Amino acid sequence: MSDAVGEKKILVLSAEDRARVEHVETLARSGAPAIAELIELLAEPSWAVRRAVVAALASLGDPSTDALVAVLEQRRDSEARLAAAVDALVASRGTHVNDRMIRLAGSETPAIICDAVQVLGRRRAHDGVDLLAKLSKHEDDNVAVGSIEALGRIGGGETVEALVAA
């Protein structure tokens, strides 16, 4: 690695991490049958391995969406796992992710709603603007602020009225 300005820094993985990343890539190539095993790897202690898992699940698209949503709903014991699941949903090639997040935002659990609105905002989901506008007035401050931030990320004329009202 170089510290000189303008030079590219290279990430050097340990042999163990390199082998685990290669295993993740092999799982990704096997497709949907590997989703359960990839989900278990979302809480990997190694950031590099976790990033590979996120990329693998995102590349699988809609087949991985249900499993990622299940993490947000049922496996809230690890911040690393939750953050990785959110990242995978944001990056997903799936076409049904926004619909699932809109449904998930109907949860009674504020933390789950916050995850859903974060995904909608980071995906710039224009189809979620009406819901986010409503949630910007939610009784839970975290939900309200998360919804306002999501509207800001989405941008465009349709969000201006909702942001002004918030």
DSSP file with accessible surface (Angstrom, degrees, kcal/mol):
  #  RESIDUE AA STRUCTURE BP1 BP2  ACC     N-H-->O    O-->H-N    N-H-->O    O-->H-N    TCO  KAPPA ALPHA  PHI   PSI    X-CA   Y-CA   Z-CA
    1    1 A M              0   0  170      0, 0.0     2,-0.4     0, 0.0     8,-0.1   0.000 360.0 360.0 360.0 151.4    0.0    0.0    0.0
    2    2 A S        -     0   0   31      6,-0.3     5,-0.0     2,-0.1     8,-0.0  -0.922 360.0-161.5-123.3 144.6    1.1    3.5   -0.6
    3    3 A D        +     0   0  137     -2,-0.4    -1,-0.1     2,-0.1     3,-0.1   0.398  54.4 121.7-100.3  -0.5    0.3    6.7    1.3
    4    4 A A  S >  S-     0   0   45      1,-0.1     3,-1.6     4,-0.1    -2,-0.1  -0.385  74.2-102.3 -65.6 140.6    1.2    9.0   -1.6
    5    5 A V  T 3  S+     0   0  150      1,-0.2    -1,-0.1    -2,-0.1     3,-0.1  -0.397 104.7  18.1 -63.2 134.8   -1.6   11.3   -2.7
    6    6 A G  T 3  S+     0   0   82      1,-0.3     2,-0.3    -2,-0.1    -1,-0.2   0.327  95.8 117.3  88.2 -10.9   -3.2   10.1   -5.9
    7    7 A E    <   -     0   0  115     -3,-1.6    -1,-0.3     1,-0.0     2,-0.2  -0.735  69.7-111.5 -93.0 144.7   -1.9    6.6   -5.7
    8    8 A K        -     0   0  184     -2,-0.3     2,-0.4    -3,-0.1    -6,-0.3  -0.518  24.6-137.6 -75.4 133.5   -4.3    3.7   -5.4
    9    9 A K        -     0   0  126     -2,-0.2     2,-0.5    -8,-0.1    -1,-0.0  -0.748  15.6-144.9 -90.2 140.6   -4.4    1.8   -2.2
   10   10 A I        -     0   0  111     -2,-0.4     2,-0.5     2,-0.0    -2,-0.0  -0.898   8.3-132.9-110.4 130.8   -4.6   -1.9   -2.5
   11   11 A L        -     0   0  116     -2,-0.5     2,-0.6   -10,-0.0    -2,-0.0  -0.702  20.3-157.3 -81.9 124.3   -6.5   -4.1    0.0
   12   12 A V        -     0   0  110     -2,-0.5     2,-0.3     0, 0.0    -2,-0.0  -0.922   6.4-157.0-107.6 120.1   -4.4   -7.0    1.1
   13   13 A L        -     0   0   37     -2,-0.6     2,-0.0     1,-0.1    -2,-0.0  -0.722  19.8-114.3 -93.9 147.4   -6.4  -10.0    2.4
   14   14 A S     >  -     0   0   62     -2,-0.3     4,-2.9     1,-0.1     5,-0.2  -0.303  33.8-107.6 -67.6 161.7   -5.0  -12.6    4.7
   15   15 A A  H  > S+     0   0   69      1,-0.2     4,-2.3     2,-0.2     5,-0.2   0.899 122.1  52.2 -59.3 -37.8   -4.7  -16.1    3.2
   16   16 A E  H  > S+     0   0  130      2,-0.2     4,-2.1     1,-0.2    -1,-0.2   0.933 111.5  44.7 -65.7 -46.2   -7.6  -17.1    5.5
   17   17 A D  H  > S+     0   0   30      2,-0.2     4,-2.8     1,-0.2     5,-0.2   0.897 111.3  54.1 -64.7 -40.2   -9.9  -14.2    4.4
   18   18 A R  H  X S+     0   0  118     -4,-2.9     4,-2.4     1,-0.2    -2,-0.2   0.933 109.5  47.9 -59.9 -42.7   -8.9  -14.8    0.7
   19   19 A A  H  X S+     0   0   54     -4,-2.3     4,-2.1    -5,-0.2    -1,-0.2   0.900 112.3  49.0 -65.8 -39.1  -10.0  -18.5    1.1
   20   20 A R  H  X S+     0   0   56     -4,-2.1     4,-2.3     2,-0.2    -2,-0.2   0.892 110.5  50.4 -69.0 -38.2  -13.3  -17.4    2.7
   21   21 A V  H  X S+     0   0   19     -4,-2.8     4,-2.6     2,-0.2    -2,-0.2   0.925 109.7  51.1 -64.1 -41.8  -14.0  -14.9    0.0
   22   22 A E  H  X S+     0   0  106     -4,-2.4     4,-2.2    -5,-0.2    -2,-0.2   0.901 108.6  52.0 -61.8 -38.2  -13.3  -17.6   -2.6
   23   23 A H  H  X S+     0   0   84     -4,-2.1     4,-2.5     2,-0.2    -1,-0.2   0.924 109.2  49.7 -63.4 -42.8  -15.8  -19.8   -0.8
   24   24 A V  H  X S+     0   0    2     -4,-2.3     4,-2.6     1,-0.2    -2,-0.2   0.919 109.8  51.1 -61.0 -44.0  -18.4  -17.1   -0.9
   25   25 A E  H  X S+     0   0   94     -4,-2.6     4,-1.9     2,-0.2    -1,-0.2   0.888 109.1  50.9 -63.2 -36.8  -17.8  -16.6   -4.6
   26   26 A T  H  X S+     0   0   74     -4,-2.2     4,-1.1     2,-0.2    -1,-0.2   0.924 110.1  49.8 -65.2 -43.1  -18.3  -20.3   -5.2
   27   27 A L  H >< S+     0   0   15     -4,-2.5     3,-0.7     1,-0.2     4,-0.5   0.923 108.3  53.4 -59.7 -44.6  -21.5  -20.2   -3.2
   28   28 A A  H >< S+     0   0   21     -4,-2.6     3,-1.3     1,-0.3    -1,-0.2   0.894 105.1  54.2 -59.9 -39.6  -22.7  -17.3   -5.3
   29   29 A R  H 3< S+     0   0  178     -4,-1.9    -1,-0.3     1,-0.3    -2,-0.2   0.776 100.3  60.9 -67.0 -23.3  -22.1  -19.2   -8.5
   30   30 A S  T << S-     0   0   68     -4,-1.1    -1,-0.3    -3,-0.7    -2,-0.2   0.574  98.3-156.8 -81.6  -8.7  -24.2  -22.0   -7.3
   31   31 A G    X   +     0   0   18     -3,-1.3     3,-2.4    -4,-0.5     4,-0.2  -0.290  52.0   0.2  79.1-150.5  -27.2  -19.7   -7.1
   32   32 A A  G >  S+     0   0   54      1,-0.3     3,-2.0     2,-0.2     4,-0.4   0.770 119.3  67.1 -53.5 -36.7  -30.4  -19.9   -5.0
   33   33 A P  G 3  S+     0   0  119      0, 0.0    -1,-0.3     0, 0.0     4,-0.3   0.759 100.0  53.9 -59.5 -17.6  -29.5  -23.2   -3.3
   34   34 A A  G <> S+     0   0    4     -3,-2.4     4,-2.6    -7,-0.3     5,-0.2   0.482  78.5  97.9 -93.8  -0.8  -26.7  -21.4   -1.5
   35   35 A I  H <> S+     0   0   16     -3,-2.0     4,-2.9    -4,-0.2     5,-0.2   0.907  80.8  51.3 -57.8 -46.6  -28.8  -18.6    0.0
   36   36 A A  H  > S+     0   0   73     -4,-0.4     4,-1.7    -3,-0.3    -1,-0.2   0.921 112.6  46.1 -59.1 -41.9  -29.2  -20.1    3.4
   37   37 A E  H  > S+     0   0   93     -4,-0.3     4,-0.9     1,-0.2    -1,-0.2   0.908 112.5  50.5 -68.8 -38.9  -25.5  -20.6    3.8
   38   38 A L  H >< S+     0   0    0     -4,-2.6     3,-0.8     1,-0.2     4,-0.4   0.910 106.4  55.5 -64.2 -40.1  -24.8  -17.1    2.6
   39   39 A I  H >< S+     0   0   11     -4,-2.9     3,-1.6     1,-0.3     4,-0.3   0.910 104.1  54.5 -58.7 -40.4  -27.3  -15.7    5.1
   40   40 A E  H >< S+     0   0  114     -4,-1.7     3,-0.6     1,-0.3    -1,-0.3   0.780 104.6  55.5 -64.8 -24.1  -25.4  -17.5    7.9
   41   41 A L  G X< S+     0   0   32     -4,-0.9     3,-1.8    -3,-0.8    -1,-0.3   0.469  78.5  94.4 -88.5  -1.5  -22.2  -15.7    6.7
   42   42 A L  G <  S+     0   0    0     -3,-1.6    -1,-0.2    -4,-0.4    42,-0.2   0.756  84.4  51.8 -61.9 -25.1  -23.7  -12.2    7.0
   43   43 A A  G <  S+     0   0   32     -3,-0.6    -1,-0.3    -4,-0.3    38,-0.1   0.191  77.6 148.5 -98.9  19.5  -22.3  -11.8   10.5
   44   44 A E    <   -     0   0   34     -3,-1.8     6,-0.1     1,-0.1    -3,-0.1  -0.215  49.8-136.1 -50.7 135.8  -18.8  -12.7    9.4
   45   45 A P  S    S+     0   0  111      0, 0.0     2,-0.5     0, 0.0    -1,-0.1   0.824  84.6  83.9 -67.8 -28.3  -16.2  -10.9   11.6
   46   46 A S     >  -     0   0   17      1,-0.2     4,-2.7     2,-0.0     5,-0.2  -0.635  69.6-152.3 -80.7 123.3  -14.1  -10.1    8.6
   47   47 A W  H  > S+     0   0  151     -2,-0.5     4,-2.6     1,-0.2     5,-0.2   0.905  95.9  53.3 -59.5 -41.9  -15.3   -6.9    6.8
   48   48 A A  H  > S+     0   0   16      2,-0.2     4,-1.6     1,-0.2    -1,-0.2   0.912 111.3  44.8 -63.4 -41.6  -13.9   -8.2    3.5
   49   49 A V  H  > S+     0   0    1      2,-0.2     4,-2.2     1,-0.2    -1,-0.2   0.936 112.1  52.1 -68.4 -43.1  -15.7  -11.5    3.7
   50   50 A R  H  X S+     0   0   48     -4,-2.7     4,-2.6     1,-0.2    -2,-0.2   0.906 107.4  53.0 -60.6 -40.0  -18.9   -9.8    4.8
   51   51 A R  H  X S+     0   0   91     -4,-2.6     4,-2.4     1,-0.2    -1,-0.2   0.895 108.1  50.8 -62.5 -38.4  -18.7   -7.5    1.8
   52   52 A A  H  X S+     0   0   19     -4,-1.6     4,-2.4     2,-0.2    -1,-0.2   0.897 109.7  50.3 -66.0 -38.5  -18.3  -10.5   -0.5
   53   53 A V  H  X S+     0   0    0     -4,-2.2     4,-2.7     2,-0.2     5,-0.3   0.930 109.8  50.4 -64.4 -44.8  -21.4  -12.1    1.1
   54   54 A V  H  X S+     0   0    3     -4,-2.6     4,-2.6     1,-0.2     5,-0.2   0.943 112.0  47.6 -57.8 -47.7  -23.4   -8.9    0.6
   55   55 A A  H  X S+     0   0   60     -4,-2.4     4,-2.3     1,-0.2    -1,-0.2   0.904 111.6  50.8 -62.3 -40.2  -22.3   -8.8   -3.1
   56   56 A A  H  X S+     0   0    5     -4,-2.4     4,-1.1     2,-0.2    -2,-0.2   0.943 112.9  44.2 -64.5 -47.4  -23.2  -12.4   -3.6
   57   57 A L  H  X S+     0   0    0     -4,-2.7     4,-0.6     1,-0.2     3,-0.4   0.906 113.5  51.6 -65.5 -39.4  -26.7  -12.1   -2.1
   58   58 A A  H >< S+     0   0    6     -4,-2.6    35,-2.1    -5,-0.3     3,-1.2   0.903 106.5  54.5 -63.2 -38.9  -27.3   -8.8   -4.0
   59   59 A S  H 3< S+     0   0   45     -4,-2.3    -1,-0.2     1,-0.3    -2,-0.2   0.771  99.8  61.3 -68.5 -23.0  -26.3  -10.6   -7.2
   60   60 A L  H 3< S-     0   0   29     -4,-1.1    -1,-0.3    -3,-0.4    -2,-0.2   0.648  88.7-173.2 -78.5 -16.1  -28.9  -13.3   -6.7
   61   61 A G    XX  +     0   0    5     -3,-1.2     3,-1.9    -4,-0.6     4,-0.7  -0.257  57.0   7.1  66.1-139.0  -31.7  -10.7   -6.7
   62   62 A D  H >> S+     0   0   44      1,-0.3     3,-1.1     2,-0.2     4,-0.7   0.798 120.0  65.9 -54.5 -37.2  -35.3  -11.7   -5.9
   63   63 A P  H 34 S+     0   0   79      0, 0.0     4,-0.4     0, 0.0    -1,-0.3   0.823 106.9  43.5 -58.0 -26.2  -34.5  -15.3   -4.7
   64   64 A S  H <> S+     0   0    0     -3,-1.9     4,-2.2    -7,-0.2     5,-0.2   0.617  91.8  86.5 -92.1  -9.5  -32.5  -13.9   -1.8
   65   65 A T  H <X S+     0   0    3     -3,-1.1     4,-2.7    -4,-0.7     5,-0.2   0.911  86.6  49.9 -60.3 -47.8  -35.0  -11.2   -0.8
   66   66 A D  H  X S+     0   0  105     -4,-0.7     4,-2.3     1,-0.2    -1,-0.2   0.912 112.0  48.4 -59.4 -42.2  -37.2  -13.3    1.4
   67   67 A A  H  > S+     0   0   30     -4,-0.4     4,-1.5     2,-0.2    -1,-0.2   0.890 112.4  48.7 -66.7 -38.0  -34.2  -14.6    3.4
   68   68 A L  H  X S+     0   0    0     -4,-2.2     4,-1.8     2,-0.2    -2,-0.2   0.905 110.7  50.4 -68.6 -39.2  -32.9  -11.1    3.8
   69   69 A V  H  X S+     0   0    0     -4,-2.7     4,-2.3     1,-0.2     5,-0.2   0.911 106.4  56.2 -63.5 -39.9  -36.2   -9.8    5.0
   70   70 A A  H  X S+     0   0   29     -4,-2.3     4,-2.9    -5,-0.2     5,-0.5   0.875 103.7  54.6 -60.7 -35.6  -36.4  -12.7    7.5
   71   71 A V  H  X S+     0   0    2     -4,-1.5     4,-2.1     1,-0.2    -1,-0.2   0.951 109.3  47.0 -61.4 -47.0  -33.1  -11.5    8.9
   72   72 A L  H  < S+     0   0    0     -4,-1.8    -2,-0.2     1,-0.2    -1,-0.2   0.865 120.3  39.0 -64.3 -33.9  -34.5   -8.0    9.4
   73   73 A E  H  < S+     0   0   86     -4,-2.3    -1,-0.2    -5,-0.1    -2,-0.2   0.843 133.2  15.3 -84.0 -34.2  -37.7   -9.4   11.1
   74   74 A Q  H  < S+     0   0  145     -4,-2.9    -3,-0.2    -5,-0.2     2,-0.2   0.570 115.1  57.8-123.2 -14.4  -36.3  -12.3   13.1
   75   75 A R    ><  +     0   0   66     -4,-2.1     3,-0.6    -5,-0.5    -1,-0.1  -0.435  52.8 141.4-123.6  61.6  -32.5  -12.1   13.6
   76   76 A R  T 3   +     0   0   76      1,-0.2    -1,-0.1    -2,-0.2     3,-0.1   0.079  42.1  98.8 -93.1  25.5  -31.9   -8.8   15.2
   77   77 A D  T 3  S+     0   0  125      1,-0.2     2,-0.4    -3,-0.0    -1,-0.2   0.485  77.2  53.8 -92.9  -2.3  -29.1  -10.0   17.6
   78   78 A S    <>  -     0   0   25     -3,-0.6     4,-2.4     1,-0.1     5,-0.2  -0.953  57.8-161.6-139.5 117.3  -26.2   -8.8   15.5
   79   79 A E  H  > S+     0   0  154     -2,-0.4     4,-2.8     1,-0.2     5,-0.2   0.870  97.8  54.8 -61.8 -37.4  -25.6   -5.2   14.2
   80   80 A A  H  > S+     0   0   33      2,-0.2     4,-2.3     1,-0.2    -1,-0.2   0.932 109.5  46.6 -62.4 -44.3  -23.2   -6.6   11.6
   81   81 A R  H  > S+     0   0   23      2,-0.2     4,-2.5     1,-0.2    -2,-0.2   0.926 113.9  47.8 -63.2 -45.4  -25.7   -9.0   10.3
   82   82 A L  H  X S+     0   0    6     -4,-2.4     4,-2.5     2,-0.2    -2,-0.2   0.935 112.7  47.8 -62.7 -46.3  -28.5   -6.4   10.1
   83   83 A A  H  X S+     0   0   50     -4,-2.8     4,-2.6     1,-0.2    -1,-0.2   0.907 113.1  48.9 -62.3 -40.5  -26.2   -3.8    8.4
   84   84 A A  H  X S+     0   0    2     -4,-2.3     4,-2.5    -5,-0.2    -1,-0.2   0.898 110.1  51.1 -66.8 -38.9  -25.1   -6.4    5.9
   85   85 A A  H  X S+     0   0    0     -4,-2.5     4,-2.3     2,-0.2    -2,-0.2   0.926 111.2  48.2 -64.5 -42.7  -28.7   -7.5    5.2
   86   86 A V  H  X S+     0   0    2     -4,-2.5     4,-2.7     1,-0.2    -2,-0.2   0.944 111.7  50.2 -61.0 -46.5  -29.7   -3.9    4.6
   87   87 A D  H  X S+     0   0   35     -4,-2.6     4,-2.3     1,-0.2    -2,-0.2   0.904 110.2  50.1 -59.8 -40.6  -26.7   -3.4    2.3
   88   88 A A  H  X S+     0   0    0     -4,-2.5     4,-0.8     1,-0.2    -1,-0.2   0.901 111.4  48.2 -66.4 -39.7  -27.6   -6.5    0.3
   89   89 A L  H  < S+     0   0    0     -4,-2.3     3,-0.4     2,-0.2    -2,-0.2   0.906 111.1  51.0 -66.6 -39.8  -31.2   -5.3   -0.1
   90   90 A V  H  < S+     0   0   28     -4,-2.7    -2,-0.2     1,-0.2    -1,-0.2   0.928 117.4  38.9 -61.2 -44.0  -30.0   -1.9   -1.2
   91   91 A A  H  < S+     0   0   60     -4,-2.3    -1,-0.2    -5,-0.2    -2,-0.2   0.522  89.5 130.2 -85.5  -6.0  -27.7   -3.4   -3.8
   92   92 A S     <  -     0   0    9     -4,-0.8   -33,-0.2    -3,-0.4   -34,-0.1  -0.147  54.1-148.8 -56.3 141.7  -30.1   -6.2   -4.9
   93   93 A R        +     0   0  192    -35,-2.1    -1,-0.1     4,-0.0   -31,-0.1   0.409  61.9 122.9 -84.3   0.1  -30.8   -6.7   -8.6
   94   94 A G        -     0   0    5    -36,-0.2     4,-0.2     1,-0.1     3,-0.2  -0.259  57.6-150.0 -66.3 151.5  -34.2   -7.9   -7.5
   95   95 A T  S    S+     0   0  108      1,-0.2     4,-0.2     2,-0.1    -1,-0.1   0.522  92.7  53.9 -97.0  -8.5  -37.3   -6.3   -8.9
   96   96 A H  S  > S+     0   0  103      1,-0.1     4,-2.2     2,-0.1     5,-0.2   0.367  76.3  97.4-107.6   4.4  -39.5   -6.9   -5.8
   97   97 A V  H  > S+     0   0    0      1,-0.2     4,-2.5     2,-0.2     5,-0.2   0.931  83.5  50.0 -61.8 -46.5  -37.3   -5.4   -3.1
   98   98 A N  H  > S+     0   0   28      1,-0.2     4,-2.5     2,-0.2    -1,-0.2   0.922 110.7  50.0 -60.8 -43.4  -39.1   -2.1   -3.0
   99   99 A D  H  > S+     0   0   75     -4,-0.2     4,-2.2     1,-0.2    -1,-0.2   0.916 111.4  49.1 -59.9 -42.2  -42.5   -3.8   -2.7
  100  100 A R  H  X S+     0   0   40     -4,-2.2     4,-2.7     1,-0.2    -1,-0.2   0.885 111.0  49.6 -65.8 -37.5  -41.2   -6.0    0.1
  101  101 A M  H  X S+     0   0    0     -4,-2.5     4,-2.2     2,-0.2    -2,-0.2   0.899 108.0  53.4 -69.9 -36.7  -39.8   -2.9    1.9
  102  102 A I  H  < S+     0   0   51     -4,-2.5     4,-0.2    -5,-0.2    -2,-0.2   0.934 113.3  43.3 -62.4 -43.6  -43.1   -1.1    1.6
  103  103 A R  H >< S+     0   0  159     -4,-2.2     3,-1.7     1,-0.2    -2,-0.2   0.916 112.0  53.8 -66.0 -41.6  -44.8   -4.1    3.2
  104  104 A L  H >< S+     0   0    7     -4,-2.7     3,-2.1     1,-0.3    -2,-0.2   0.841  96.2  66.9 -63.8 -31.2  -42.1   -4.4    5.8
  105  105 A A  T 3< S+     0   0    4     -4,-2.2    -1,-0.3     1,-0.3    -2,-0.2   0.623  87.6  70.2 -67.1  -8.4  -42.6   -0.7    6.8
  106  106 A G  T <  S+     0   0   63     -3,-1.7    -1,-0.3    -4,-0.2    -2,-0.2   0.394  75.3 123.1 -86.4   5.0  -46.0   -1.7    8.1
  107  107 A S    <   -     0   0   33     -3,-2.1     6,-0.0     1,-0.1    -3,-0.0  -0.168  67.0-134.5 -61.5 157.8  -44.3   -3.6   10.9
  108  108 A E  S    S+     0   0  190      1,-0.0    -1,-0.1     4,-0.0    -3,-0.1   0.533  85.4  88.6 -88.4  -6.4  -45.2   -2.7   14.5
  109  109 A T    >>  -     0   0   67      1,-0.2     4,-2.1     2,-0.0     3,-0.7  -0.828  68.3-153.1 -98.3 112.9  -41.5   -2.7   15.4
  110  110 A P  H 3> S+     0   0   44      0, 0.0     4,-2.7     0, 0.0     5,-0.2   0.856  93.7  56.5 -54.0 -38.3  -39.9    0.7   14.9
  111  111 A A  H 3> S+     0   0   43      1,-0.2     4,-1.8     2,-0.2     5,-0.1   0.890 108.4  47.8 -63.3 -36.8  -36.4   -0.8   14.3
  112  112 A I  H <> S+     0   0    9     -3,-0.7     4,-2.3     2,-0.2    -1,-0.2   0.914 110.8  51.1 -69.5 -41.3  -37.7   -2.9   11.4
  113  113 A I  H  X S+     0   0    4     -4,-2.1     4,-2.8     1,-0.2     5,-0.3   0.929 107.8  53.9 -60.0 -43.1  -39.5    0.1   10.0
  114  114 A C  H  X S+     0   0   28     -4,-2.7     4,-2.1     1,-0.2    -1,-0.2   0.895 108.1  49.1 -59.4 -42.1  -36.3    2.0   10.1
  115  115 A D  H  X S+     0   0   20     -4,-1.8     4,-2.2     2,-0.2    -1,-0.2   0.929 111.7  49.5 -62.6 -44.1  -34.5   -0.7    8.2
  116  116 A A  H  X S+     0   0    0     -4,-2.3     4,-2.5     1,-0.2    -2,-0.2   0.932 112.1  46.3 -62.9 -44.6  -37.2   -0.7    5.5
  117  117 A V  H  X S+     0   0    1     -4,-2.8     4,-2.6     1,-0.2    -1,-0.2   0.873 109.5  55.5 -69.6 -31.8  -37.2    3.1    5.1
  118  118 A Q  H  X S+     0   0   83     -4,-2.1     4,-2.7    -5,-0.3    -1,-0.2   0.936 109.4  46.6 -62.5 -44.5  -33.4    3.1    4.9
  119  119 A V  H  X S+     0   0    0     -4,-2.2     4,-2.2     2,-0.2    -2,-0.2   0.939 111.9  50.9 -62.8 -46.1  -33.5    0.6    2.1
  120  120 A L  H  <>S+     0   0    0     -4,-2.5     5,-2.6     1,-0.2     4,-0.3   0.921 113.4  45.3 -58.4 -43.9  -36.2    2.5    0.3
  121  121 A G  H ><5S+     0   0    0     -4,-2.6     3,-1.4     1,-0.2    -1,-0.2   0.935 113.2  48.0 -66.2 -46.2  -34.2    5.8    0.5
  122  122 A R  H 3<5S+     0   0   63     -4,-2.7    -1,-0.2     1,-0.3    -2,-0.2   0.793 112.9  49.2 -68.6 -26.0  -30.9    4.3   -0.5
  123  123 A R  T 3<5S-     0   0   60     -4,-2.2    -1,-0.3    -5,-0.2     3,-0.2   0.458 108.8-128.2 -85.6  -3.6  -32.6    2.5   -3.5
  124  124 A R  T < 5 -     0   0  143     -3,-1.4     2,-1.3    -4,-0.3    -3,-0.2   0.939  35.5-171.0  52.8  52.0  -34.2    5.9   -4.4
  125  125 A A    > < -     0   0    2     -5,-2.6     3,-2.0     1,-0.2    -1,-0.2  -0.597  16.8-176.3 -81.3  93.5  -37.6    4.1   -4.5
  126  126 A H  G >  S+     0   0   86     -2,-1.3     3,-1.5     1,-0.3     4,-0.3   0.808  80.7  67.0 -61.2 -27.1  -40.0    6.7   -5.9
  127  127 A D  G 3  S+     0   0   89      1,-0.3    -1,-0.3     2,-0.1     4,-0.2   0.618  97.9  54.6 -72.1  -7.0  -42.8    4.2   -5.4
  128  128 A G  G <> S+     0   0    0     -3,-2.0     4,-2.9     1,-0.1    -1,-0.3   0.414  76.6  99.8-102.4   3.4  -42.3    4.6   -1.6
  129  129 A V  H <> S+     0   0    6     -3,-1.5     4,-2.7     1,-0.2     5,-0.2   0.906  81.3  49.5 -60.4 -45.6  -42.6    8.4   -1.4
  130  130 A D  H  > S+     0   0  143     -4,-0.3     4,-2.0     1,-0.2    -1,-0.2   0.930 114.4  45.7 -60.9 -44.0  -46.3    8.4   -0.2
  131  131 A L  H  > S+     0   0   39     -4,-0.2     4,-2.9     2,-0.2    -2,-0.2   0.927 112.6  50.2 -63.3 -45.4  -45.5    5.9    2.5
  132  132 A L  H  X S+     0   0    0     -4,-2.9     4,-1.5     1,-0.2    -2,-0.2   0.884 107.9  54.0 -62.7 -37.1  -42.3    7.7    3.6
  133  133 A A  H  < S+     0   0   18     -4,-2.7     4,-0.3    -5,-0.2    -1,-0.2   0.928 111.4  45.4 -61.6 -43.7  -44.3   11.0    3.7
  134  134 A K  H >< S+     0   0  157     -4,-2.0     3,-1.5     1,-0.2    -2,-0.2   0.931 112.8  50.2 -64.1 -44.6  -46.8    9.3    6.1
  135  135 A L  H >< S+     0   0   13     -4,-2.9     3,-2.1     1,-0.3    12,-0.2   0.714  92.4  75.9 -70.1 -18.4  -44.0    7.8    8.2
  136  136 A S  T 3< S+     0   0    8     -4,-1.5    -1,-0.3     1,-0.3    -2,-0.2   0.670  98.6  47.4 -66.4 -12.2  -42.2   11.1    8.5
  137  137 A K  T <  S+     0   0  135     -3,-1.5    -1,-0.3    -4,-0.3    -2,-0.2   0.147  85.6 139.5-109.6  15.9  -45.0   12.0   11.0
  138  138 A H    <   -     0   0   51     -3,-2.1     6,-0.2     2,-0.1     7,-0.1  -0.216  62.3-123.5 -62.1 148.8  -44.6    8.6   12.9
  139  139 A E  S    S+     0   0  181      4,-0.1     2,-0.6     5,-0.1    -1,-0.1   0.780  96.0  79.5 -66.2 -25.2  -44.8    8.7   16.7
  140  140 A D  S  > S-     0   0   45      1,-0.2     4,-2.4     2,-0.0     3,-0.3  -0.756  75.8-148.5 -86.0 122.0  -41.3    7.1   16.9
  141  141 A D  H  > S+     0   0  125     -2,-0.6     4,-2.9     1,-0.2     5,-0.3   0.845  95.5  55.1 -59.5 -38.0  -38.7    9.8   16.3
  142  142 A N  H  > S+     0   0  116      2,-0.2     4,-2.4     1,-0.2    -1,-0.2   0.904 109.9  46.0 -64.1 -41.2  -36.3    7.3   14.7
  143  143 A V  H  > S+     0   0    0     -3,-0.3     4,-2.4     2,-0.2    -2,-0.2   0.935 114.0  48.9 -64.6 -45.8  -38.9    6.2   12.2
  144  144 A A  H  X S+     0   0   12     -4,-2.4     4,-2.2     2,-0.2    -2,-0.2   0.951 115.2  43.0 -60.9 -48.8  -39.8    9.9   11.5
  145  145 A V  H  X S+     0   0   74     -4,-2.9     4,-2.8     1,-0.2     5,-0.2   0.919 113.4  52.0 -66.0 -42.0  -36.2   11.0   11.0
  146  146 A G  H  X S+     0   0   15     -4,-2.4     4,-2.3    -5,-0.3    -1,-0.2   0.893 110.0  49.8 -60.3 -38.0  -35.3    7.9    8.9
  147  147 A S  H  X S+     0   0    0     -4,-2.4     4,-2.5   -12,-0.2    -1,-0.2   0.904 110.2  49.5 -68.3 -40.9  -38.3    8.6    6.7
  148  148 A I  H  X S+     0   0   59     -4,-2.2     4,-2.3     2,-0.2    -2,-0.2   0.928 111.8  49.1 -63.4 -44.3  -37.3   12.2    6.2
  149  149 A E  H  X S+     0   0  123     -4,-2.8     4,-2.2     1,-0.2    -2,-0.2   0.909 110.4  51.4 -61.4 -40.7  -33.7   11.1    5.4
  150  150 A A  H  X S+     0   0    3     -4,-2.3     4,-2.2     2,-0.2    -2,-0.2   0.917 108.7  50.5 -63.1 -43.2  -35.1    8.6    2.9
  151  151 A L  H  X S+     0   0    0     -4,-2.5     4,-2.6     1,-0.2    -1,-0.2   0.912 109.5  52.0 -60.2 -40.7  -37.2   11.2    1.2
  152  152 A G  H  < S+     0   0   46     -4,-2.3    -1,-0.2     1,-0.2    -2,-0.2   0.886 109.2  49.3 -62.9 -39.2  -34.1   13.4    1.0
  153  153 A R  H  < S+     0   0  126     -4,-2.2    -1,-0.2     1,-0.2    -2,-0.2   0.875 111.0  49.7 -66.3 -39.2  -32.1   10.6   -0.7
  154  154 A I  H  < S+     0   0   11     -4,-2.2    -2,-0.2    -5,-0.2    -1,-0.2   0.935  90.5 171.5 -67.4 -45.4  -34.9   10.0   -3.2
  155  155 A G     <  +     0   0   23     -4,-2.6     3,-0.2    -5,-0.2     4,-0.2  -0.027  16.1 111.3  66.3-173.8  -35.1   13.6   -4.1
  156  156 A G  S >> S-     0   0   49      1,-0.2     3,-1.4     2,-0.1     4,-0.7  -0.037  82.8 -66.5  91.1 165.2  -37.2   15.1   -6.9
  157  157 A G  H >> S+     0   0   66      1,-0.3     3,-0.7     2,-0.2     4,-0.7   0.818 124.8  64.1 -59.2 -33.7  -40.3   17.2   -7.0
  158  158 A E  H 34 S+     0   0  100      1,-0.2     4,-0.5    -3,-0.2    -1,-0.3   0.739 103.2  48.5 -68.5 -18.8  -42.5   14.6   -5.6
  159  159 A T  H <> S+     0   0    3     -3,-1.4     4,-2.6    -4,-0.2    -1,-0.2   0.677  91.3  79.5 -93.1 -16.8  -40.6   14.6   -2.3
  160  160 A V  H <X S+     0   0   83     -3,-0.7     4,-2.8    -4,-0.7     5,-0.2   0.928  93.4  47.5 -59.1 -48.4  -40.5   18.4   -1.8
  161  161 A E  H  X S+     0   0  164     -4,-0.7     4,-2.5     1,-0.2    -1,-0.2   0.924 113.5  48.3 -60.2 -42.7  -44.1   18.6   -0.5
  162  162 A A  H  > S+     0   0   11     -4,-0.5     4,-1.9     1,-0.2    -1,-0.2   0.902 112.5  48.5 -65.6 -39.4  -43.6   15.8    1.9
  163  163 A L  H  < S+     0   0   58     -4,-2.6    -2,-0.2     2,-0.2    -1,-0.2   0.899 111.3  49.5 -68.9 -38.8  -40.3   17.2    3.2
  164  164 A V  H  < S+     0   0  121     -4,-2.8    -2,-0.2    -5,-0.2    -1,-0.2   0.931 111.4  49.7 -64.6 -41.7  -41.9   20.7    3.7
  165  165 A A  H  <        0   0   61     -4,-2.5    -1,-0.2    -5,-0.2    -2,-0.2   0.870 360.0 360.0 -65.3 -34.5  -44.8   19.1    5.6
  166  166 A A     <        0   0   57     -4,-1.9    -1,-0.2    -5,-0.2    -2,-0.2   0.843 360.0 360.0 -71.2 360.0  -42.3   17.2    7.8
